[in-house]
Amino acid sequence: MVEVFSGSYFEAMNVRNLLEGNEIFVFTQNEYMSNIEPWVVASGGLNPVKLQVDELDLDASNIIVEDYLNGNNNLEIEGK
């Protein structure tokens, strides 16, 4: 598993939904603790939720995350 995104709970859930919508399995680290005590799982509580994907899905995941960060949420991955 490789980390492809870290951010707030709400941002991470948006990215996770985009990834899963493209049939990419996502492991969400610190999903619950980020809401209870984010400063415990991340320094200062910044970007406590981390999303990890299988290395085989890394390239497609990076495209989706990059498009999300650039404001393009209408994503289609070629070959998927």
mmCIF file of the N, C-alpha and C atoms, coordinates in Angstrom:
data_MODEL
# 
_entry.id   MODEL 
# 
loop_
_atom_site.group_PDB 
_atom_site.id 
_atom_site.type_symbol 
_atom_site.label_atom_id 
_atom_site.label_alt_id 
_atom_site.label_comp_id 
_atom_site.label_asym_id 
_atom_site.label_entity_id 
_atom_site.label_seq_id 
_atom_site.pdbx_PDB_ins_code 
_atom_site.Cartn_x 
_atom_site.Cartn_y 
_atom_site.Cartn_z 
_atom_site.occupancy 
_atom_site.B_iso_or_equiv 
_atom_site.pdbx_formal_charge 
_atom_site.auth_seq_id 
_atom_site.auth_comp_id 
_atom_site.auth_asym_id 
_atom_site.auth_atom_id 
_atom_site.pdbx_PDB_model_num 
ATOM 1   N N  . MET A 1 1  ? 0.849   -1.180 0.000   1.00 0.00 ? 1  MET A N  1 
ATOM 2   C CA . MET A 1 1  ? 0.000   0.000  0.000   1.00 0.00 ? 1  MET A CA 1 
ATOM 3   C C  . MET A 1 1  ? 0.892   1.241  0.000   1.00 0.00 ? 1  MET A C  1 
ATOM 4   N N  . VAL A 1 2  ? 0.479   2.213  -0.804  1.00 0.00 ? 2  VAL A N  1 
ATOM 5   C CA . VAL A 1 2  ? 1.240   3.444  -0.967  1.00 0.00 ? 2  VAL A CA 1 
ATOM 6   C C  . VAL A 1 2  ? 0.312   4.624  -0.685  1.00 0.00 ? 2  VAL A C  1 
ATOM 7   N N  . GLU A 1 3  ? 0.802   5.601  0.075   1.00 0.00 ? 3  GLU A N  1 
ATOM 8   C CA . GLU A 1 3  ? 0.003   6.784  0.379   1.00 0.00 ? 3  GLU A CA 1 
ATOM 9   C C  . GLU A 1 3  ? -0.109  7.670  -0.860  1.00 0.00 ? 3  GLU A C  1 
ATOM 10  N N  . VAL A 1 4  ? -1.350  8.062  -1.185  1.00 0.00 ? 4  VAL A N  1 
ATOM 11  C CA . VAL A 1 4  ? -1.568  8.931  -2.341  1.00 0.00 ? 4  VAL A CA 1 
ATOM 12  C C  . VAL A 1 4  ? -2.186  10.265 -1.959  1.00 0.00 ? 4  VAL A C  1 
ATOM 13  N N  . PHE A 1 5  ? -2.707  10.375 -0.735  1.00 0.00 ? 5  PHE A N  1 
ATOM 14  C CA . PHE A 1 5  ? -3.335  11.629 -0.326  1.00 0.00 ? 5  PHE A CA 1 
ATOM 15  C C  . PHE A 1 5  ? -3.355  11.718 1.188   1.00 0.00 ? 5  PHE A C  1 
ATOM 16  N N  . SER A 1 6  ? -3.184  12.920 1.702   1.00 0.00 ? 6  SER A N  1 
ATOM 17  C CA . SER A 1 6  ? -3.420  13.191 3.121   1.00 0.00 ? 6  SER A CA 1 
ATOM 18  C C  . SER A 1 6  ? -4.095  14.539 3.216   1.00 0.00 ? 6  SER A C  1 
ATOM 19  N N  . GLY A 1 7  ? -5.081  14.625 4.077   1.00 0.00 ? 7  GLY A N  1 
ATOM 20  C CA . GLY A 1 7  ? -5.820  15.872 4.216   1.00 0.00 ? 7  GLY A CA 1 
ATOM 21  C C  . GLY A 1 7  ? -6.828  15.784 5.339   1.00 0.00 ? 7  GLY A C  1 
ATOM 22  N N  . SER A 1 8  ? -7.744  16.744 5.339   1.00 0.00 ? 8  SER A N  1 
ATOM 23  C CA . SER A 1 8  ? -8.801  16.747 6.344   1.00 0.00 ? 8  SER A CA 1 
ATOM 24  C C  . SER A 1 8  ? -9.752  15.586 6.071   1.00 0.00 ? 8  SER A C  1 
ATOM 25  N N  . TYR A 1 9  ? -10.574 15.296 7.037   1.00 0.00 ? 9  TYR A N  1 
ATOM 26  C CA . TYR A 1 9  ? -11.532 14.192 6.893   1.00 0.00 ? 9  TYR A CA 1 
ATOM 27  C C  . TYR A 1 9  ? -12.414 14.383 5.664   1.00 0.00 ? 9  TYR A C  1 
ATOM 28  N N  . PHE A 1 10 ? -12.948 15.585 5.495   1.00 0.00 ? 10 PHE A N  1 
ATOM 29  C CA . PHE A 1 10 ? -13.899 15.828 4.404   1.00 0.00 ? 10 PHE A CA 1 
ATOM 30  C C  . PHE A 1 10 ? -13.224 15.766 3.037   1.00 0.00 ? 10 PHE A C  1 
ATOM 31  N N  . GLU A 1 11 ? -12.039 16.323 2.926   1.00 0.00 ? 11 GLU A N  1 
ATOM 32  C CA . GLU A 1 11 ? -11.314 16.229 1.662   1.00 0.00 ? 11 GLU A CA 1 
ATOM 33  C C  . GLU A 1 11 ? -10.955 14.780 1.342   1.00 0.00 ? 11 GLU A C  1 
ATOM 34  N N  . ALA A 1 12 ? -10.493 14.059 2.343   1.00 0.00 ? 12 ALA A N  1 
ATOM 35  C CA . ALA A 1 12 ? -10.108 12.667 2.140   1.00 0.00 ? 12 ALA A CA 1 
ATOM 36  C C  . ALA A 1 12 ? -11.296 11.821 1.698   1.00 0.00 ? 12 ALA A C  1 
ATOM 37  N N  . MET A 1 13 ? -12.474 12.084 2.242   1.00 0.00 ? 13 MET A N  1 
ATOM 38  C CA . MET A 1 13 ? -13.657 11.317 1.842   1.00 0.00 ? 13 MET A CA 1 
ATOM 39  C C  . MET A 1 13 ? -14.034 11.647 0.394   1.00 0.00 ? 13 MET A C  1 
ATOM 40  N N  . ASN A 1 14 ? -13.873 12.903 -0.022  1.00 0.00 ? 14 ASN A N  1 
ATOM 41  C CA . ASN A 1 14 ? -14.130 13.256 -1.422  1.00 0.00 ? 14 ASN A CA 1 
ATOM 42  C C  . ASN A 1 14 ? -13.189 12.494 -2.353  1.00 0.00 ? 14 ASN A C  1 
ATOM 43  N N  . VAL A 1 15 ? -11.909 12.489 -2.015  1.00 0.00 ? 15 VAL A N  1 
ATOM 44  C CA . VAL A 1 15 ? -10.919 11.800 -2.842  1.00 0.00 ? 15 VAL A CA 1 
ATOM 45  C C  . VAL A 1 15 ? -11.166 10.296 -2.824  1.00 0.00 ? 15 VAL A C  1 
ATOM 46  N N  . ARG A 1 16 ? -11.486 9.755  -1.659  1.00 0.00 ? 16 ARG A N  1 
ATOM 47  C CA . ARG A 1 16 ? -11.769 8.319  -1.565  1.00 0.00 ? 16 ARG A CA 1 
ATOM 48  C C  . ARG A 1 16 ? -12.942 7.932  -2.467  1.00 0.00 ? 16 ARG A C  1 
ATOM 49  N N  . ASN A 1 17 ? -13.988 8.753  -2.476  1.00 0.00 ? 17 ASN A N  1 
ATOM 50  C CA . ASN A 1 17 ? -15.142 8.469  -3.328  1.00 0.00 ? 17 ASN A CA 1 
ATOM 51  C C  . ASN A 1 17 ? -14.765 8.507  -4.802  1.00 0.00 ? 17 ASN A C  1 
ATOM 52  N N  . LEU A 1 18 ? -13.911 9.450  -5.184  1.00 0.00 ? 18 LEU A N  1 
ATOM 53  C CA . LEU A 1 18 ? -13.454 9.511  -6.575  1.00 0.00 ? 18 LEU A CA 1 
ATOM 54  C C  . LEU A 1 18 ? -12.649 8.266  -6.942  1.00 0.00 ? 18 LEU A C  1 
ATOM 55  N N  . LEU A 1 19 ? -11.765 7.854  -6.051  1.00 0.00 ? 19 LEU A N  1 
ATOM 56  C CA . LEU A 1 19 ? -10.949 6.668  -6.310  1.00 0.00 ? 19 LEU A CA 1 
ATOM 57  C C  . LEU A 1 19 ? -11.820 5.412  -6.395  1.00 0.00 ? 19 LEU A C  1 
ATOM 58  N N  . GLU A 1 20 ? -12.704 5.241  -5.438  1.00 0.00 ? 20 GLU A N  1 
ATOM 59  C CA . GLU A 1 20 ? -13.566 4.067  -5.434  1.00 0.00 ? 20 GLU A CA 1 
ATOM 60  C C  . GLU A 1 20 ? -14.515 4.076  -6.630  1.00 0.00 ? 20 GLU A C  1 
ATOM 61  N N  . GLY A 1 21 ? -14.907 5.260  -7.090  1.00 0.00 ? 21 GLY A N  1 
ATOM 62  C CA . GLY A 1 21 ? -15.740 5.367  -8.275  1.00 0.00 ? 21 GLY A CA 1 
ATOM 63  C C  . GLY A 1 21 ? -15.026 4.886  -9.528  1.00 0.00 ? 21 GLY A C  1 
ATOM 64  N N  . ASN A 1 22 ? -13.699 4.852  -9.480  1.00 0.00 ? 22 ASN A N  1 
ATOM 65  C CA . ASN A 1 22 ? -12.892 4.333  -10.579 1.00 0.00 ? 22 ASN A CA 1 
ATOM 66  C C  . ASN A 1 22 ? -12.370 2.937  -10.264 1.00 0.00 ? 22 ASN A C  1 
ATOM 67  N N  . GLU A 1 23 ? -13.059 2.246  -9.358  1.00 0.00 ? 23 GLU A N  1 
ATOM 68  C CA . GLU A 1 23 ? -12.769 0.861  -9.003  1.00 0.00 ? 23 GLU A CA 1 
ATOM 69  C C  . GLU A 1 23 ? -11.373 0.656  -8.430  1.00 0.00 ? 23 GLU A C  1 
ATOM 70  N N  . ILE A 1 24 ? -10.927 1.623  -7.638  1.00 0.00 ? 24 ILE A N  1 
ATOM 71  C CA . ILE A 1 24 ? -9.631  1.524  -6.960  1.00 0.00 ? 24 ILE A CA 1 
ATOM 72  C C  . ILE A 1 24 ? -9.913  1.320  -5.473  1.00 0.00 ? 24 ILE A C  1 
ATOM 73  N N  . PHE A 1 25 ? -9.407  0.221  -4.908  1.00 0.00 ? 25 PHE A N  1 
ATOM 74  C CA . PHE A 1 25 ? -9.583  -0.036 -3.479  1.00 0.00 ? 25 PHE A CA 1 
ATOM 75  C C  . PHE A 1 25 ? -8.729  0.945  -2.686  1.00 0.00 ? 25 PHE A C  1 
ATOM 76  N N  . VAL A 1 26 ? -9.319  1.542  -1.659  1.00 0.00 ? 26 VAL A N  1 
ATOM 77  C CA . VAL A 1 26 ? -8.635  2.550  -0.854  1.00 0.00 ? 26 VAL A CA 1 
ATOM 78  C C  . VAL A 1 26 ? -8.659  2.136  0.610   1.00 0.00 ? 26 VAL A C  1 
ATOM 79  N N  . PHE A 1 27 ? -7.487  2.198  1.251   1.00 0.00 ? 27 PHE A N  1 
ATOM 80  C CA . PHE A 1 27 ? -7.403  2.017  2.700   1.00 0.00 ? 27 PHE A CA 1 
ATOM 81  C C  . PHE A 1 27 ? -7.330  3.400  3.315   1.00 0.00 ? 27 PHE A C  1 
ATOM 82  N N  . THR A 1 28 ? -8.207  3.677  4.276   1.00 0.00 ? 28 THR A N  1 
ATOM 83  C CA . THR A 1 28 ? -8.248  4.978  4.933   1.00 0.00 ? 28 THR A CA 1 
ATOM 84  C C  . THR A 1 28 ? -7.648  4.855  6.321   1.00 0.00 ? 28 THR A C  1 
ATOM 85  N N  . GLN A 1 29 ? -6.554  5.565  6.540   1.00 0.00 ? 29 GLN A N  1 
ATOM 86  C CA . GLN A 1 29 ? -5.863  5.543  7.829   1.00 0.00 ? 29 GLN A CA 1 
ATOM 87  C C  . GLN A 1 29 ? -6.295  6.752  8.652   1.00 0.00 ? 29 GLN A C  1 
ATOM 88  N N  . ASN A 1 30 ? -6.568  6.550  9.924   1.00 0.00 ? 30 ASN A N  1 
ATOM 89  C CA . ASN A 1 30 ? -6.958  7.593  10.881  1.00 0.00 ? 30 ASN A CA 1 
ATOM 90  C C  . ASN A 1 30 ? -8.337  8.176  10.606  1.00 0.00 ? 30 ASN A C  1 
ATOM 91  N N  . GLU A 1 31 ? -9.202  7.424  9.975   1.00 0.00 ? 31 GLU A N  1 
ATOM 92  C CA . GLU A 1 31 ? -10.533 7.934  9.605   1.00 0.00 ? 31 GLU A CA 1 
ATOM 93  C C  . GLU A 1 31 ? -11.314 8.404  10.832  1.00 0.00 ? 31 GLU A C  1 
ATOM 94  N N  . TYR A 1 32 ? -11.306 7.638  11.889  1.00 0.00 ? 32 TYR A N  1 
ATOM 95  C CA . TYR A 1 32 ? -12.109 7.981  13.056  1.00 0.00 ? 32 TYR A CA 1 
ATOM 96  C C  . TYR A 1 32 ? -11.366 8.893  14.032  1.00 0.00 ? 32 TYR A C  1 
ATOM 97  N N  . MET A 1 33 ? -10.111 8.632  14.250  1.00 0.00 ? 33 MET A N  1 
ATOM 98  C CA . MET A 1 33 ? -9.332  9.461  15.181  1.00 0.00 ? 33 MET A CA 1 
ATOM 99  C C  . MET A 1 33 ? -9.172  10.891 14.669  1.00 0.00 ? 33 MET A C  1 
ATOM 100 N N  . SER A 1 34 ? -9.255  11.097 13.361  1.00 0.00 ? 34 SER A N  1 
ATOM 101 C CA . SER A 1 34 ? -9.112  12.444 12.821  1.00 0.00 ? 34 SER A CA 1 
ATOM 102 C C  . SER A 1 34 ? -10.235 13.356 13.281  1.00 0.00 ? 34 SER A C  1 
ATOM 103 N N  . ASN A 1 35 ? -11.372 12.782 13.612  1.00 0.00 ? 35 ASN A N  1 
ATOM 104 C CA . ASN A 1 35 ? -12.493 13.579 14.123  1.00 0.00 ? 35 ASN A CA 1 
ATOM 105 C C  . ASN A 1 35 ? -12.463 13.713 15.642  1.00 0.00 ? 35 ASN A C  1 
ATOM 106 N N  . ILE A 1 36 ? -11.947 12.700 16.316  1.00 0.00 ? 36 ILE A N  1 
ATOM 107 C CA . ILE A 1 36 ? -11.943 12.713 17.779  1.00 0.00 ? 36 ILE A CA 1 
ATOM 108 C C  . ILE A 1 36 ? -10.777 13.535 18.317  1.00 0.00 ? 36 ILE A C  1 
ATOM 109 N N  . GLU A 1 37 ? -9.565  13.175 17.929  1.00 0.00 ? 37 GLU A N  1 
ATOM 110 C CA . GLU A 1 37 ? -8.357  13.856 18.393  1.00 0.00 ? 37 GLU A CA 1 
ATOM 111 C C  . GLU A 1 37 ? -7.337  13.937 17.260  1.00 0.00 ? 37 GLU A C  1 
ATOM 112 N N  . PRO A 1 38 ? -7.525  14.842 16.306  1.00 0.00 ? 38 PRO A N  1 
ATOM 113 C CA . PRO A 1 38 ? -6.623  14.899 15.155  1.00 0.00 ? 38 PRO A CA 1 
ATOM 114 C C  . PRO A 1 38 ? -5.177  15.215 15.521  1.00 0.00 ? 38 PRO A C  1 
ATOM 115 N N  . TRP A 1 39 ? -4.947  15.932 16.609  1.00 0.00 ? 39 TRP A N  1 
ATOM 116 C CA . TRP A 1 39 ? -3.589  16.278 17.025  1.00 0.00 ? 39 TRP A CA 1 
ATOM 117 C C  . TRP A 1 39 ? -2.814  15.068 17.536  1.00 0.00 ? 39 TRP A C  1 
ATOM 118 N N  . VAL A 1 40 ? -3.517  13.974 17.838  1.00 0.00 ? 40 VAL A N  1 
ATOM 119 C CA . VAL A 1 40 ? -2.854  12.752 18.293  1.00 0.00 ? 40 VAL A CA 1 
ATOM 120 C C  . VAL A 1 40 ? -2.258  11.985 17.108  1.00 0.00 ? 40 VAL A C  1 
ATOM 121 N N  . VAL A 1 41 ? -2.938  11.996 15.962  1.00 0.00 ? 41 VAL A N  1 
ATOM 122 C CA . VAL A 1 41 ? -2.491  11.216 14.804  1.00 0.00 ? 41 VAL A CA 1 
ATOM 123 C C  . VAL A 1 41 ? -1.646  12.018 13.830  1.00 0.00 ? 41 VAL A C  1 
ATOM 124 N N  . ALA A 1 42 ? -1.638  13.352 13.963  1.00 0.00 ? 42 ALA A N  1 
ATOM 125 C CA . ALA A 1 42 ? -0.837  14.194 13.073  1.00 0.00 ? 42 ALA A CA 1 
ATOM 126 C C  . ALA A 1 42 ? -0.363  15.425 13.836  1.00 0.00 ? 42 ALA A C  1 
ATOM 127 N N  . SER A 1 43 ? 0.827   15.842 13.556  1.00 0.00 ? 43 SER A N  1 
ATOM 128 C CA . SER A 1 43 ? 1.397   17.002 14.230  1.00 0.00 ? 43 SER A CA 1 
ATOM 129 C C  . SER A 1 43 ? 0.504   18.226 14.045  1.00 0.00 ? 43 SER A C  1 
ATOM 130 N N  . GLY A 1 44 ? 0.033   18.771 15.135  1.00 0.00 ? 44 GLY A N  1 
ATOM 131 C CA . GLY A 1 44 ? -0.839  19.934 15.088  1.00 0.00 ? 44 GLY A CA 1 
ATOM 132 C C  . GLY A 1 44 ? -2.234  19.634 14.564  1.00 0.00 ? 44 GLY A C  1 
ATOM 133 N N  . GLY A 1 45 ? -2.521  18.379 14.261  1.00 0.00 ? 45 GLY A N  1 
ATOM 134 C CA . GLY A 1 45 ? -3.825  18.005 13.753  1.00 0.00 ? 45 GLY A CA 1 
ATOM 135 C C  . GLY A 1 45 ? -4.027  18.317 12.278  1.00 0.00 ? 45 GLY A C  1 
ATOM 136 N N  . LEU A 1 46 ? -2.933  18.648 11.568  1.00 0.00 ? 46 LEU A N  1 
ATOM 137 C CA . LEU A 1 46 ? -3.046  18.994 10.152  1.00 0.00 ? 46 LEU A CA 1 
ATOM 138 C C  . LEU A 1 46 ? -2.970  17.749 9.273   1.00 0.00 ? 46 LEU A C  1 
ATOM 139 N N  . ASN A 1 47 ? -3.882  17.647 8.328   1.00 0.00 ? 47 ASN A N  1 
ATOM 140 C CA . ASN A 1 47 ? -3.940  16.533 7.370   1.00 0.00 ? 47 ASN A CA 1 
ATOM 141 C C  . ASN A 1 47 ? -3.862  15.166 8.053   1.00 0.00 ? 47 ASN A C  1 
ATOM 142 N N  . PRO A 1 48 ? -4.775  14.895 8.977   1.00 0.00 ? 48 PRO A N  1 
ATOM 143 C CA . PRO A 1 48 ? -4.677  13.642 9.738   1.00 0.00 ? 48 PRO A CA 1 
ATOM 144 C C  . PRO A 1 48 ? -5.098  12.381 8.985   1.00 0.00 ? 48 PRO A C  1 
ATOM 145 N N  . VAL A 1 49 ? -5.945  12.506 7.953   1.00 0.00 ? 49 VAL A N  1 
ATOM 146 C CA . VAL A 1 49 ? -6.445  11.326 7.253   1.00 0.00 ? 49 VAL A CA 1 
ATOM 147 C C  . VAL A 1 49 ? -5.539  11.020 6.066   1.00 0.00 ? 49 VAL A C  1 
ATOM 148 N N  . LYS A 1 50 ? -5.126  9.771  5.962   1.00 0.00 ? 50 LYS A N  1 
ATOM 149 C CA . LYS A 1 50 ? -4.240  9.353  4.885   1.00 0.00 ? 50 LYS A CA 1 
ATOM 150 C C  . LYS A 1 50 ? -4.928  8.260  4.074   1.00 0.00 ? 50 LYS A C  1 
ATOM 151 N N  . LEU A 1 51 ? -4.832  8.397  2.745   1.00 0.00 ? 51 LEU A N  1 
ATOM 152 C CA . LEU A 1 51 ? -5.406  7.394  1.850   1.00 0.00 ? 51 LEU A CA 1 
ATOM 153 C C  . LEU A 1 51 ? -4.287  6.608  1.210   1.00 0.00 ? 51 LEU A C  1 
ATOM 154 N N  . GLN A 1 52 ? -4.434  5.288  1.211   1.00 0.00 ? 52 GLN A N  1 
ATOM 155 C CA . GLN A 1 52 ? -3.428  4.411  0.631   1.00 0.00 ? 52 GLN A CA 1 
ATOM 156 C C  . GLN A 1 52 ? -4.084  3.493  -0.394  1.00 0.00 ? 52 GLN A C  1 
ATOM 157 N N  . VAL A 1 53 ? -3.343  3.230  -1.483  1.00 0.00 ? 53 VAL A N  1 
ATOM 158 C CA . VAL A 1 53 ? -3.822  2.337  -2.532  1.00 0.00 ? 53 VAL A CA 1 
ATOM 159 C C  . VAL A 1 53 ? -2.753  1.303  -2.829  1.00 0.00 ? 53 VAL A C  1 
ATOM 160 N N  . ASP A 1 54 ? -3.136  0.256  -3.533  1.00 0.00 ? 54 ASP A N  1 
ATOM 161 C CA . ASP A 1 54 ? -2.193  -0.757 -3.977  1.00 0.00 ? 54 ASP A CA 1 
ATOM 162 C C  . ASP A 1 54 ? -1.235  -0.142 -5.003  1.00 0.00 ? 54 ASP A C  1 
ATOM 163 N N  . GLU A 1 55 ? -0.010  -0.611 -5.017  1.00 0.00 ? 55 GLU A N  1 
ATOM 164 C CA . GLU A 1 55 ? 0.990   -0.068 -5.940  1.00 0.00 ? 55 GLU A CA 1 
ATOM 165 C C  . GLU A 1 55 ? 0.569   -0.210 -7.398  1.00 0.00 ? 55 GLU A C  1 
ATOM 166 N N  . LEU A 1 56 ? -0.219  -1.225 -7.725  1.00 0.00 ? 56 LEU A N  1 
ATOM 167 C CA . LEU A 1 56 ? -0.686  -1.416 -9.097  1.00 0.00 ? 56 LEU A CA 1 
ATOM 168 C C  . LEU A 1 56 ? -1.620  -0.297 -9.544  1.00 0.00 ? 56 LEU A C  1 
ATOM 169 N N  . ASP A 1 57 ? -2.298  0.346  -8.588  1.00 0.00 ? 57 ASP A N  1 
ATOM 170 C CA . ASP A 1 57 ? -3.235  1.427  -8.890  1.00 0.00 ? 57 ASP A CA 1 
ATOM 171 C C  . ASP A 1 57 ? -2.621  2.811  -8.686  1.00 0.00 ? 57 ASP A C  1 
ATOM 172 N N  . LEU A 1 58 ? -1.327  2.871  -8.438  1.00 0.00 ? 58 LEU A N  1 
ATOM 173 C CA . LEU A 1 58 ? -0.685  4.136  -8.092  1.00 0.00 ? 58 LEU A CA 1 
ATOM 174 C C  . LEU A 1 58 ? -0.790  5.179  -9.196  1.00 0.00 ? 58 LEU A C  1 
ATOM 175 N N  . ASP A 1 59 ? -0.503  4.817  -10.441 1.00 0.00 ? 59 ASP A N  1 
ATOM 176 C CA . ASP A 1 59 ? -0.522  5.790  -11.532 1.00 0.00 ? 59 ASP A CA 1 
ATOM 177 C C  . ASP A 1 59 ? -1.915  6.380  -11.730 1.00 0.00 ? 59 ASP A C  1 
ATOM 178 N N  . ALA A 1 60 ? -2.929  5.533  -11.790 1.00 0.00 ? 60 ALA A N  1 
ATOM 179 C CA . ALA A 1 60 ? -4.301  6.013  -11.957 1.00 0.00 ? 60 ALA A CA 1 
ATOM 180 C C  . ALA A 1 60 ? -4.726  6.864  -10.766 1.00 0.00 ? 60 ALA A C  1 
ATOM 181 N N  . SER A 1 61 ? -4.320  6.460  -9.568  1.00 0.00 ? 61 SER A N  1 
ATOM 182 C CA . SER A 1 61 ? -4.666  7.214  -8.358  1.00 0.00 ? 61 SER A CA 1 
ATOM 183 C C  . SER A 1 61 ? -4.028  8.586  -8.357  1.00 0.00 ? 61 SER A C  1 
ATOM 184 N N  . ASN A 1 62 ? -2.778  8.669  -8.778  1.00 0.00 ? 62 ASN A N  1 
ATOM 185 C CA . ASN A 1 62 ? -2.096  9.959  -8.823  1.00 0.00 ? 62 ASN A CA 1 
ATOM 186 C C  . ASN A 1 62 ? -2.786  10.917 -9.785  1.00 0.00 ? 62 ASN A C  1 
ATOM 187 N N  . ILE A 1 63 ? -3.278  10.411 -10.903 1.00 0.00 ? 63 ILE A N  1 
ATOM 188 C CA . ILE A 1 63 ? -4.000  11.253 -11.860 1.00 0.00 ? 63 ILE A CA 1 
ATOM 189 C C  . ILE A 1 63 ? -5.283  11.788 -11.226 1.00 0.00 ? 63 ILE A C  1 
ATOM 190 N N  . ILE A 1 64 ? -6.013  10.919 -10.545 1.00 0.00 ? 64 ILE A N  1 
ATOM 191 C CA . ILE A 1 64 ? -7.267  11.324 -9.905  1.00 0.00 ? 64 ILE A CA 1 
ATOM 192 C C  . ILE A 1 64 ? -7.014  12.355 -8.824  1.00 0.00 ? 64 ILE A C  1 
ATOM 193 N N  . VAL A 1 65 ? -6.018  12.129 -7.973  1.00 0.00 ? 65 VAL A N  1 
ATOM 194 C CA . VAL A 1 65 ? -5.710  13.066 -6.888  1.00 0.00 ? 65 VAL A CA 1 
ATOM 195 C C  . VAL A 1 65 ? -5.246  14.398 -7.461  1.00 0.00 ? 65 VAL A C  1 
ATOM 196 N N  . GLU A 1 66 ? -4.400  14.368 -8.468  1.00 0.00 ? 66 GLU A N  1 
ATOM 197 C CA . GLU A 1 66 ? -3.913  15.608 -9.081  1.00 0.00 ? 66 GLU A CA 1 
ATOM 198 C C  . GLU A 1 66 ? -5.070  16.401 -9.688  1.00 0.00 ? 66 GLU A C  1 
ATOM 199 N N  . ASP A 1 67 ? -5.959  15.717 -10.385 1.00 0.00 ? 67 ASP A N  1 
ATOM 200 C CA . ASP A 1 67 ? -7.123  16.398 -10.961 1.00 0.00 ? 67 ASP A CA 1 
ATOM 201 C C  . ASP A 1 67 ? -8.009  16.982 -9.863  1.00 0.00 ? 67 ASP A C  1 
ATOM 202 N N  . TYR A 1 68 ? -8.195  16.260 -8.783  1.00 0.00 ? 68 TYR A N  1 
ATOM 203 C CA . TYR A 1 68 ? -8.994  16.767 -7.660  1.00 0.00 ? 68 TYR A CA 1 
ATOM 204 C C  . TYR A 1 68 ? -8.375  18.033 -7.091  1.00 0.00 ? 68 TYR A C  1 
ATOM 205 N N  . LEU A 1 69 ? -7.075  18.005 -6.878  1.00 0.00 ? 69 LEU A N  1 
ATOM 206 C CA . LEU A 1 69 ? -6.395  19.169 -6.317  1.00 0.00 ? 69 LEU A CA 1 
ATOM 207 C C  . LEU A 1 69 ? -6.417  20.366 -7.262  1.00 0.00 ? 69 LEU A C  1 
ATOM 208 N N  . ASN A 1 70 ? -6.545  20.108 -8.569  1.00 0.00 ? 70 ASN A N  1 
ATOM 209 C CA . ASN A 1 70 ? -6.626  21.174 -9.559  1.00 0.00 ? 70 ASN A CA 1 
ATOM 210 C C  . ASN A 1 70 ? -8.064  21.621 -9.810  1.00 0.00 ? 70 ASN A C  1 
ATOM 211 N N  . GLY A 1 71 ? -9.020  21.020 -9.097  1.00 0.00 ? 71 GLY A N  1 
ATOM 212 C CA . GLY A 1 71 ? -10.414 21.431 -9.205  1.00 0.00 ? 71 GLY A CA 1 
ATOM 213 C C  . GLY A 1 71 ? -11.202 20.705 -10.276 1.00 0.00 ? 71 GLY A C  1 
ATOM 214 N N  . ASN A 1 72 ? -10.633 19.673 -10.897 1.00 0.00 ? 72 ASN A N  1 
ATOM 215 C CA . ASN A 1 72 ? -11.337 18.900 -11.915 1.00 0.00 ? 72 ASN A CA 1 
ATOM 216 C C  . ASN A 1 72 ? -11.937 17.667 -11.267 1.00 0.00 ? 72 ASN A C  1 
ATOM 217 N N  . ASN A 1 73 ? -13.233 17.712 -10.979 1.00 0.00 ? 73 ASN A N  1 
ATOM 218 C CA . ASN A 1 73 ? -13.882 16.585 -10.304 1.00 0.00 ? 73 ASN A CA 1 
ATOM 219 C C  . ASN A 1 73 ? -14.699 15.718 -11.245 1.00 0.00 ? 73 ASN A C  1 
ATOM 220 N N  . ASN A 1 74 ? -14.711 16.041 -12.521 1.00 0.00 ? 74 ASN A N  1 
ATOM 221 C CA . ASN A 1 74 ? -15.429 15.252 -13.510 1.00 0.00 ? 74 ASN A CA 1 
ATOM 222 C C  . ASN A 1 74 ? -14.410 14.364 -14.213 1.00 0.00 ? 74 ASN A C  1 
ATOM 223 N N  . LEU A 1 75 ? -14.052 13.258 -13.557 1.00 0.00 ? 75 LEU A N  1 
ATOM 224 C CA . LEU A 1 75 ? -12.911 12.466 -13.984 1.00 0.00 ? 75 LEU A CA 1 
ATOM 225 C C  . LEU A 1 75 ? -13.306 11.200 -14.714 1.00 0.00 ? 75 LEU A C  1 
ATOM 226 N N  . GLU A 1 76 ? -12.554 10.905 -15.744 1.00 0.00 ? 76 GLU A N  1 
ATOM 227 C CA . GLU A 1 76 ? -12.634 9.616  -16.411 1.00 0.00 ? 76 GLU A CA 1 
ATOM 228 C C  . GLU A 1 76 ? -11.223 9.182  -16.738 1.00 0.00 ? 76 GLU A C  1 
ATOM 229 N N  . ILE A 1 77 ? -10.871 7.964  -16.328 1.00 0.00 ? 77 ILE A N  1 
ATOM 230 C CA . ILE A 1 77 ? -9.551  7.422  -16.578 1.00 0.00 ? 77 ILE A CA 1 
ATOM 231 C C  . ILE A 1 77 ? -9.635  6.512  -17.786 1.00 0.00 ? 77 ILE A C  1 
ATOM 232 N N  . GLU A 1 78 ? -8.751  6.731  -18.760 1.00 0.00 ? 78 GLU A N  1 
ATOM 233 C CA . GLU A 1 78 ? -8.755  5.892  -19.944 1.00 0.00 ? 78 GLU A CA 1 
ATOM 234 C C  . GLU A 1 78 ? -8.395  4.451  -19.553 1.00 0.00 ? 78 GLU A C  1 
ATOM 235 N N  . GLY A 1 79 ? -9.112  3.514  -20.128 1.00 0.00 ? 79 GLY A N  1 
ATOM 236 C CA . GLY A 1 79 ? -8.818  2.108  -19.881 1.00 0.00 ? 79 GLY A CA 1 
ATOM 237 C C  . GLY A 1 79 ? -9.503  1.563  -18.632 1.00 0.00 ? 79 GLY A C  1 
ATOM 238 N N  . LYS A 1 80 ? -10.237 2.359  -17.912 1.00 0.00 ? 80 LYS A N  1 
ATOM 239 C CA . LYS A 1 80 ? -10.934 1.893  -16.694 1.00 0.00 ? 80 LYS A CA 1 
ATOM 240 C C  . LYS A 1 80 ? -12.397 1.751  -16.967 1.00 0.00 ? 80 LYS A C  1 
# 
